[in-house]
Amino acid sequence: MDVTGLALRAAAVRPHVLLVTLPGGTAARLEAERLVRLRDWPPAVTPAGADLLLVLGPDRPDLRAAVDRLWRDFPGPRARVHAPGAADVEAALEAGRARLANPARQRGRLGEPDADAPDGGEGGEGGPPARAPSGGAGDEGASGVHGRRGHEDGARQPDAAGRHGAGRGDSGMSHSAAEESRNHHDGDADGDGDVHGDAGHLGHGGHGEHGGHGEHGGHGEHGAHGSHGSHGSSHGSHGGHAGHGGHAGHGSGDMANPGGLPMAGQAEDRDGLTLDRLHVPLGPFLDSWPAGLTIRLALQGDVVQEAEAEAEVEEPARPGTAAREAFWVQPWLRAAAGEPVSAGEAARRRAASHLDSLVRLLSVAGWPAEAVAAGRLRDDLLSGAPGDAVTPRLKRFARRVGRSRTLAWLTHGIGRLNTADARAAGVSGPAARAGGDVTDRYRQWLADVRRDVGRLEEPSPLRPAVDDSPRGRWRDDRPPSAALVALLPGLLTGSELAAARLVVASLDPDLDELTAARSGVAARG
């Protein structure tokens, strides 16, 4: 009796799917989330809990290494597929399930953590990669995207027991810490003992009680992070700081540190206290995170001392693709190009975009039930549901979320931005109109969604120069998300690490807008 084959086929009935969205992959992500929910396949937020890695969006060579590190964290049995566009998603899911259930494919990689690398490297099978029937979905070959995301996002519903939740991240490193860090460490230690991490190690993070530094390459328990929940990146396990060549010990002579992992250095914080100083990147892949965004933080204790935002933007490979990949602003870009677009169509896309932003924020805040409700409303709007069919459920959703005392308490006072400062920084749209903290911004989204759902049948033409896109108004080829990205370092500096994820989620910049602007697409009218 083939017990292994039987177990594989049973596991492939409802595989746990980890979605990785590349810039330009918004349409594919939305389709994947819809199909995974309809199939009742459990979504995964960490490699350790996933069976199937689904990479979504057009190939990005500059991000292959980050996804490659993510892939190596997957335990077996496992499968990886790639869906460049929304039309490829269903075929990719079927191809992934078939590979999971194939004993011949899985037996050859038991004990070979990297044996599924389709380029034949690192224990790969070699040969041309298999593709899904559509021709667009399947394992990535030499031109595909591969990788690993190393950290978990513990999710739990907000409660009064802890201000920022209490989910614990868990990385589950498959190699020894020293070997892993020597192979994949691309940070360095500067003269003052700062320890630099690897952006690829921060995928799908949860701050996991913020004791989550406990296994972070020998950085100690960092108990100062106590109980700050699921809003960031758990730094557990990834001993990405090992090795450091001849820098081992950071001034301790030749004395080796436990496991070959250097301790964090120390520096004075803004209050004159001497605390550990860590350089921690968030992104480019995190659960409920803007695709392609990386924020590099300098931390002392659990307080962000410095922040730098990096947007992974590149010129589109083919002319004309940028506008198609900028999913949320397509009506405005089409209207600017002279196509007839109704205000009702724009209102539908804008309402769906705000609901998508609410999905991210509620997921980060640890309220998965309402995140699912927001996702269903979003998908109904995108599928063309009439306003009368959506309005009753939307009212109930807006009442539950908007009046939630726990959610308001969780987000109160975080990321304050008054309207005058927002306008001065070039911010428009909901972030400027809200004029307050995270609580004010998600309530503004709720109000805007209810207003737009009442305008779904409006026949008047869209005026791109007057009607705001989901994140604001375009000015001189400068998309509104550019101002939101530029604003993030100032809002994050001085905040707690656990609150950083909430701040980002409450602004939710869309990096696809930056790609469209770089390719010369502007919304004027």
C-alpha positions as CSV (number, residue, x, y, z in Angstrom):
1,M,0.0,0.0,0.0
2,D,1.4,3.4,-1.0
3,V,0.9,5.2,2.3
4,T,3.0,8.2,1.1
5,G,0.9,8.7,-2.0
6,L,-2.3,8.4,0.0
7,A,-1.1,11.0,2.4
8,L,0.0,13.4,-0.4
9,R,-3.4,13.0,-2.2
10,A,-5.2,13.7,1.0
11,A,-3.1,16.8,1.7
12,A,-3.7,18.1,-1.8
13,V,-7.4,18.2,-1.4
14,R,-7.2,21.5,0.6
15,P,-3.7,22.8,0.3
16,H,-2.6,25.8,2.4
17,V,-1.8,28.5,-0.1
18,L,0.8,31.3,0.5
19,L,0.2,34.2,-2.0
20,V,3.2,36.3,-3.0
21,T,2.3,39.4,-5.0
22,L,4.8,41.1,-7.2
23,P,4.4,44.8,-8.3
24,G,1.9,44.8,-11.1
25,G,0.1,41.7,-9.8
26,T,-2.9,43.3,-8.1
27,A,-5.4,41.8,-10.6
28,A,-3.9,38.4,-10.2
29,R,-3.9,38.7,-6.4
30,L,-7.6,39.6,-6.3
31,E,-8.5,36.7,-8.5
32,A,-6.3,34.3,-6.4
33,E,-7.9,35.5,-3.1
34,R,-11.4,35.0,-4.6
35,L,-10.7,31.5,-5.9
36,V,-8.9,30.4,-2.8
37,R,-11.9,31.5,-0.7
38,L,-14.4,29.9,-3.0
39,R,-12.5,26.6,-2.9
40,D,-12.2,26.8,0.9
41,W,-8.5,26.3,0.7
42,P,-6.9,27.6,3.9
43,P,-4.7,30.7,3.3
44,A,-1.2,30.6,4.8
45,V,0.7,33.6,6.1
46,T,4.0,31.9,6.6
47,P,6.1,29.4,4.7
48,A,6.1,27.0,7.7
49,G,2.3,26.7,7.4
50,A,2.1,26.5,3.6
51,D,2.0,23.7,1.1
52,L,1.6,25.8,-2.1
53,L,3.5,29.0,-3.1
54,L,1.6,31.0,-5.6
55,V,3.6,33.9,-7.1
56,L,1.4,36.5,-8.7
57,G,2.2,39.2,-11.2
58,P,4.7,39.8,-14.0
59,D,8.2,38.5,-13.6
60,R,10.5,40.9,-11.7
61,P,14.2,39.8,-12.0
62,D,15.2,42.3,-9.2
63,L,13.0,40.4,-6.7
64,R,13.9,36.9,-7.6
65,A,16.4,36.6,-4.9
66,A,13.9,37.6,-2.2
67,V,11.3,35.1,-3.4
68,D,14.1,32.5,-3.6
69,R,14.8,32.9,0.1
70,L,11.1,32.6,0.8
71,W,10.8,29.3,-1.1
72,R,13.7,27.7,0.8
73,D,11.7,28.1,4.0
74,F,8.9,25.8,2.7
75,P,8.8,22.3,4.3
76,G,7.9,19.3,2.1
77,P,5.6,18.4,0.6
78,R,5.5,21.6,-1.3
79,A,4.9,23.0,-4.8
80,R,5.4,26.4,-6.4
81,V,3.5,27.9,-9.3
82,H,3.5,31.3,-11.0
83,A,0.5,33.2,-12.4
84,P,1.6,36.3,-14.3
85,G,-2.0,37.5,-14.8
86,A,-5.5,37.0,-13.5
87,A,-6.4,34.6,-16.3
88,D,-3.5,32.3,-15.3
89,V,-4.5,31.9,-11.6
90,E,-7.0,29.0,-11.9
91,A,-4.7,26.9,-14.0
92,A,-1.8,27.7,-11.6
93,L,-3.8,26.5,-8.6
94,E,-4.7,23.2,-10.4
95,A,-1.1,22.7,-11.5
96,G,0.1,23.3,-7.9
97,R,-2.4,20.8,-6.4
98,A,-1.4,18.2,-9.0
99,R,2.2,18.6,-8.1
100,L,1.5,18.3,-4.4
101,A,-0.3,15.0,-5.0
102,N,2.4,13.5,-7.2
103,P,4.4,11.0,-5.1
104,A,7.2,10.8,-7.7
105,R,7.8,14.6,-7.5
106,Q,7.7,14.8,-3.7
107,R,9.7,11.6,-2.9
108,G,12.7,13.0,-4.7
109,R,12.8,16.0,-2.5
110,L,12.3,14.6,1.0
111,G,15.2,15.8,3.0
112,E,16.1,18.2,0.1
113,P,14.8,21.6,1.3
114,D,15.7,23.3,-2.0
115,A,15.0,20.4,-4.4
116,D,12.1,22.2,-6.0
117,A,14.2,24.9,-7.5
118,P,13.2,24.7,-11.1
119,D,16.4,26.2,-12.5
120,G,18.3,23.1,-11.4
121,G,20.3,24.9,-8.9
122,E,20.6,24.1,-5.2
123,G,19.5,20.5,-5.6
124,G,17.0,21.3,-8.3
125,E,15.5,18.7,-10.6
126,G,17.0,20.3,-13.7
127,G,15.3,20.3,-17.1
128,P,12.7,22.7,-18.4
129,P,10.2,23.9,-15.9
130,A,6.7,22.5,-16.1
131,R,4.0,25.0,-17.1
132,A,0.3,25.1,-16.4
133,P,-2.0,24.4,-19.3
134,S,-2.7,28.1,-19.9
135,G,0.9,28.6,-20.7
136,G,1.2,31.4,-18.1
137,A,1.1,29.5,-14.9
138,G,3.5,27.0,-13.5
139,D,6.9,26.6,-11.9
140,E,9.2,29.5,-12.6
141,G,12.1,28.6,-14.8
142,A,15.3,30.4,-15.2
143,S,13.3,33.6,-16.0
144,G,10.8,33.0,-13.2
145,V,10.6,34.3,-9.7
146,H,11.7,32.0,-6.8
147,G,12.4,32.5,-3.2
148,R,11.7,32.4,0.5
149,R,9.9,34.5,2.9
150,G,11.1,33.8,6.4
151,H,8.7,35.1,9.0
152,E,5.2,34.6,10.3
153,D,2.3,36.9,10.9
154,G,0.5,35.8,14.0
155,A,-3.1,36.8,13.5
156,R,-5.8,37.2,16.2
157,Q,-8.8,39.3,16.7
158,P,-8.2,42.5,18.7
159,D,-9.0,42.3,22.3
160,A,-8.6,44.4,25.4
161,A,-5.9,42.1,26.7
162,G,-3.1,43.7,24.6
163,R,-2.9,46.9,22.8
164,H,-1.4,45.5,19.7
165,G,-2.6,41.9,19.8
166,A,-0.5,38.9,20.9
167,G,0.1,36.6,18.0
168,R,3.6,35.1,18.0
169,G,5.6,34.8,14.8
170,D,7.4,31.5,14.1
171,S,10.0,31.1,11.5
172,G,11.0,27.5,11.7
173,M,14.5,27.6,10.1
174,S,15.3,24.6,8.1
175,H,19.0,24.9,8.1
176,S,21.5,25.6,10.9
177,A,21.6,29.3,11.8
178,A,25.3,29.7,11.0
179,E,25.1,27.9,7.7
180,E,22.0,29.8,6.6
181,S,23.4,33.2,7.5
182,R,26.7,32.5,5.8
183,N,24.9,31.5,2.6
184,H,22.3,34.3,2.6
185,H,23.6,37.2,4.7
186,D,23.9,40.4,2.8
187,G,24.0,42.8,5.6
188,D,27.1,44.2,7.4
189,A,28.1,45.6,10.7
190,D,29.2,49.2,10.8
191,G,31.6,50.8,13.2
192,D,29.1,51.5,16.0
193,G,28.0,47.9,16.2
194,D,24.7,48.3,14.2
195,V,23.5,45.0,12.9
196,H,21.9,44.9,9.4
197,G,19.3,42.4,8.3
198,D,18.2,41.0,5.0
199,A,15.0,42.4,3.4
200,G,14.2,39.0,2.1
201,H,14.0,37.7,5.6
202,L,11.1,39.9,6.6
203,G,8.3,38.3,4.6
204,H,4.9,37.7,6.1
205,G,5.9,39.1,9.5
206,G,4.0,39.2,12.7
207,H,5.6,40.9,15.7
208,G,4.8,37.9,17.7
209,E,4.8,39.2,21.2
210,H,7.8,41.2,20.3
211,G,9.9,38.9,22.2
212,G,10.2,37.8,18.6
213,H,13.8,38.8,18.6
214,G,14.5,35.9,20.8
215,E,15.9,33.7,18.0
216,H,17.0,36.5,15.7
217,G,20.6,35.6,15.1
218,G,21.6,35.6,18.7
219,H,20.2,39.0,19.5
220,G,18.9,37.8,22.7
221,E,15.3,37.9,23.9
222,H,14.7,41.6,23.6
223,G,12.0,41.4,26.1
224,A,11.4,45.1,25.7
225,H,9.2,44.2,22.8
226,G,6.7,42.5,25.1
227,S,3.3,41.6,23.8
228,H,3.0,43.8,20.8
229,G,1.1,41.4,18.6
230,S,0.8,40.7,14.9
231,H,1.6,44.0,13.3
232,G,5.1,43.6,12.0
233,S,7.7,41.1,11.3
234,S,8.7,38.4,13.7
235,H,12.4,38.3,13.7
236,G,12.5,34.8,14.9
237,S,15.0,32.2,13.8
238,H,16.5,33.9,10.8
239,G,20.1,33.9,11.8
240,G,20.8,36.1,8.8
241,H,23.5,37.9,10.8
242,A,25.8,35.0,11.3
243,G,29.2,34.9,9.8
244,H,30.0,38.5,9.1
245,G,33.3,37.3,7.8
246,G,36.1,38.6,10.0
247,H,33.6,40.8,12.0
248,A,32.5,38.0,14.3
249,G,32.3,39.2,17.8
250,H,32.0,42.9,17.0
251,G,35.0,44.0,18.9
252,S,35.3,40.9,21.2
253,G,38.6,39.8,19.7
254,D,38.6,36.2,18.4
255,M,36.0,35.0,20.9
256,A,33.2,33.3,18.9
257,N,29.6,34.0,19.8
258,P,27.2,31.2,20.4
259,G,26.3,29.6,17.1
260,G,28.6,32.0,15.3
261,L,25.9,34.7,15.6
262,P,27.1,38.2,16.7
263,M,25.2,40.1,19.4
264,A,23.6,43.5,18.6
265,G,25.7,46.5,19.1
266,Q,24.7,49.5,21.3
267,A,24.2,53.1,20.7
268,E,22.5,56.0,22.5
269,D,18.9,56.6,21.8
270,R,17.1,60.0,21.7
271,D,16.8,60.0,25.5
272,G,20.4,59.3,26.1
273,L,20.0,55.7,27.1
274,T,22.3,53.1,25.7
275,L,20.2,50.4,24.0
276,D,20.7,47.8,21.3
277,R,20.5,49.2,17.8
278,L,19.2,47.0,15.1
279,H,18.6,47.7,11.4
280,V,15.5,45.8,10.4
281,P,13.9,45.9,6.9
282,L,10.2,45.3,6.5
283,G,9.3,44.0,3.0
284,P,9.3,43.7,0.1
285,F,7.1,40.7,0.9
286,L,4.8,40.7,4.0
287,D,1.3,39.6,4.6
288,S,-1.1,42.5,4.0
289,W,1.7,44.7,2.8
290,P,2.0,46.9,-0.3
291,A,3.7,44.8,-3.0
292,G,7.3,45.9,-3.6
293,L,7.6,48.3,-0.7
294,T,10.6,48.0,1.6
295,I,11.0,50.1,4.7
296,R,14.4,50.0,6.5
297,L,14.1,50.7,10.2
298,A,16.7,51.5,12.8
299,L,15.4,50.2,16.1
300,Q,16.4,50.7,19.7
301,G,14.2,48.7,22.0
302,D,10.8,48.6,20.3
303,V,11.0,52.3,19.1
304,V,11.8,53.3,15.6
305,Q,14.7,55.7,15.6
306,E,15.0,56.1,11.8
307,A,13.0,54.9,8.8
308,E,13.7,54.9,5.1
309,A,11.2,53.8,2.5
310,E,12.2,52.2,-0.8
311,A,9.8,51.5,-3.6
312,E,10.7,48.7,-6.0
313,V,9.8,50.4,-9.2
314,E,11.2,49.5,-12.7
315,E,10.4,50.4,-16.3
316,P,7.8,48.2,-17.7
317,A,9.2,45.4,-20.0
318,R,6.6,46.2,-22.7
319,P,5.1,49.6,-23.7
320,G,1.6,50.1,-22.6
321,T,1.7,47.4,-19.8
322,A,2.1,49.9,-17.0
323,A,-1.5,51.3,-17.3
324,R,-2.9,47.8,-17.4
325,E,-0.9,46.7,-14.3
326,A,-2.0,49.8,-12.3
327,F,-5.2,48.1,-11.5
328,W,-6.9,50.5,-9.1
329,V,-6.4,53.6,-11.3
330,Q,-7.3,52.2,-14.7
331,P,-10.5,54.2,-15.1
332,W,-8.6,57.5,-14.5
333,L,-5.8,56.5,-16.9
334,R,-8.2,55.5,-19.6
335,A,-10.2,58.7,-19.2
336,A,-7.0,60.7,-19.4
337,A,-6.2,58.9,-22.6
338,G,-9.5,60.0,-24.1
339,E,-11.7,56.9,-23.5
340,P,-15.2,57.4,-22.3
341,V,-15.4,56.4,-18.7
342,S,-18.4,57.1,-16.5
343,A,-18.2,58.5,-13.0
344,G,-20.1,55.4,-11.8
345,E,-17.4,53.0,-13.1
346,A,-14.8,55.1,-11.3
347,A,-16.8,55.1,-8.1
348,R,-17.1,51.3,-8.2
349,R,-13.3,50.9,-8.6
350,R,-12.6,53.4,-5.9
351,A,-15.0,51.8,-3.4
352,A,-13.4,48.4,-4.2
353,S,-10.0,49.8,-3.6
354,H,-10.9,51.2,-0.2
355,L,-12.4,47.9,0.8
356,D,-9.2,46.2,-0.3
357,S,-7.2,48.6,1.9
358,L,-9.6,47.8,4.8
359,V,-8.9,44.1,4.2
360,R,-5.2,44.8,4.8
361,L,-5.7,47.0,7.8
362,L,-8.1,44.6,9.5
363,S,-5.8,41.7,8.9
364,V,-2.9,43.6,10.4
365,A,-5.0,44.6,13.4
366,G,-5.9,40.9,14.0
367,W,-9.6,40.9,13.0
368,P,-9.7,38.2,10.3
369,A,-13.5,37.8,10.3
370,E,-14.1,41.4,9.2
371,A,-11.2,41.3,6.8
372,V,-13.0,38.4,5.0
373,A,-16.3,40.4,5.0
374,A,-14.5,43.3,3.5
375,G,-12.9,41.0,0.9
376,R,-16.3,39.6,-0.1
377,L,-17.8,43.1,-0.5
378,R,-14.8,44.1,-2.6
379,D,-15.1,41.1,-4.9
380,D,-18.9,41.7,-5.3
381,L,-18.2,45.2,-6.5
382,L,-15.5,44.2,-8.9
383,S,-17.8,41.5,-10.4
384,G,-20.4,44.2,-11.2
385,A,-23.0,43.6,-8.4
386,P,-25.6,46.4,-8.3
387,G,-25.6,48.8,-5.4
388,D,-28.9,47.6,-4.0
389,A,-27.4,44.1,-3.5
390,V,-24.3,45.4,-1.8
391,T,-25.7,48.3,0.3
392,P,-27.4,46.3,3.2
393,R,-24.3,44.2,3.9
394,L,-22.1,47.2,3.5
395,K,-24.1,49.1,6.1
396,R,-23.8,46.3,8.6
397,F,-20.0,46.0,7.9
398,A,-19.4,49.7,8.3
399,R,-21.4,49.8,11.5
400,R,-19.5,46.9,13.1
401,V,-16.1,48.2,12.1
402,G,-16.7,51.9,12.4
403,R,-18.2,51.6,15.9
404,S,-15.8,49.0,17.3
405,R,-14.4,50.4,20.5
406,T,-11.6,47.8,20.6
407,L,-10.4,48.6,17.1
408,A,-10.5,52.3,17.8
409,W,-8.6,51.8,21.1
410,L,-6.1,49.7,19.3
411,T,-5.4,52.3,16.6
412,H,-6.0,55.6,18.5
413,G,-3.1,58.1,18.5
414,I,-1.0,56.1,16.0
415,G,0.4,57.8,12.9
416,R,-1.1,61.2,13.5
417,L,-1.3,63.4,10.4
418,N,-3.3,66.6,10.3
419,T,-4.8,67.9,7.1
420,A,-2.6,70.9,6.8
421,D,0.6,68.8,7.0
422,A,-0.8,66.3,4.6
423,R,-1.6,69.0,2.0
424,A,1.8,70.5,2.5
425,A,3.4,67.1,1.8
426,G,1.4,66.7,-1.4
427,V,-1.0,64.2,0.0
428,S,-4.6,64.2,-1.2
429,G,-7.5,61.9,-1.1
430,P,-8.8,60.0,2.0
431,A,-5.5,60.4,4.0
432,A,-5.7,64.2,3.7
433,R,-9.4,64.4,4.3
434,A,-9.3,62.2,7.4
435,G,-6.9,64.6,9.1
436,G,-6.0,62.5,12.1
437,D,-4.7,59.1,13.2
438,V,-5.2,55.5,11.9
439,T,-8.7,55.4,13.4
440,D,-9.7,58.5,11.5
441,R,-8.3,57.1,8.2
442,Y,-10.1,53.8,8.3
443,R,-13.3,55.6,9.2
444,Q,-12.8,57.9,6.3
445,W,-12.5,54.8,4.0
446,L,-15.8,53.5,5.4
447,A,-17.5,56.9,4.7
448,D,-16.1,57.1,1.2
449,V,-17.2,53.5,0.4
450,R,-20.8,54.2,1.4
451,R,-20.8,57.4,-0.7
452,D,-19.4,55.7,-3.8
453,V,-21.7,52.7,-3.6
454,G,-24.6,55.2,-3.9
455,R,-23.0,56.5,-7.1
456,L,-22.5,53.2,-9.0
457,E,-25.1,54.1,-11.7
458,E,-24.0,57.7,-12.2
459,P,-23.7,58.2,-16.0
460,S,-21.8,61.5,-16.1
461,P,-18.2,61.3,-17.6
462,L,-15.2,60.9,-15.3
463,R,-13.0,64.0,-15.0
464,P,-9.6,62.8,-14.0
465,A,-8.4,66.3,-12.9
466,V,-11.4,66.8,-10.6
467,D,-12.4,63.3,-9.4
468,D,-9.9,61.7,-7.0
469,S,-8.5,58.3,-7.7
470,P,-8.5,55.9,-4.7
471,R,-5.4,57.5,-3.1
472,G,-5.9,61.0,-4.3
473,R,-5.4,63.3,-7.3
474,W,-2.6,63.0,-9.8
475,R,-0.5,66.2,-10.3
476,D,2.1,66.7,-13.0
477,D,2.8,62.9,-13.5
478,R,3.3,62.6,-9.7
479,P,0.9,59.9,-8.5
480,P,-0.7,60.2,-5.1
481,S,1.1,57.1,-3.8
482,A,4.4,58.8,-4.3
483,A,3.5,61.4,-1.6
484,L,2.2,58.6,0.7
485,V,5.5,56.7,0.4
486,A,7.5,59.9,1.1
487,L,5.4,60.5,4.2
488,L,6.0,57.2,5.8
489,P,9.5,57.8,7.3
490,G,8.3,60.8,9.2
491,L,5.2,59.0,10.6
492,L,7.1,55.9,11.6
493,T,10.0,57.6,13.3
494,G,9.3,57.6,17.1
495,S,6.6,55.0,16.8
496,E,6.7,51.5,18.3
497,L,7.6,48.7,16.0
498,A,4.2,47.0,16.5
499,A,2.5,50.2,15.4
500,A,4.5,50.6,12.2
501,R,2.5,48.0,10.3
502,L,-0.8,49.7,11.2
503,V,0.6,53.1,10.0
504,V,1.6,51.6,6.6
505,A,-1.8,49.8,6.3
506,S,-3.7,53.0,7.1
507,L,-2.0,54.7,4.1
508,D,-1.7,51.7,1.8
509,P,0.3,53.2,-1.0
510,D,0.0,51.6,-4.4
511,L,3.4,51.2,-6.0
512,D,1.8,50.3,-9.4
513,E,0.9,54.0,-9.6
514,L,4.6,54.8,-9.5
515,T,5.3,52.4,-12.4
516,A,2.6,54.0,-14.5
517,A,3.9,57.5,-13.8
518,R,7.5,56.4,-14.6
519,S,6.3,55.1,-18.0
520,G,4.8,58.4,-18.9
521,V,1.2,57.7,-18.0
522,A,-0.5,60.7,-16.4
523,A,-4.1,61.4,-15.4
524,R,-5.1,64.8,-16.7
525,G,-8.4,66.2,-17.7
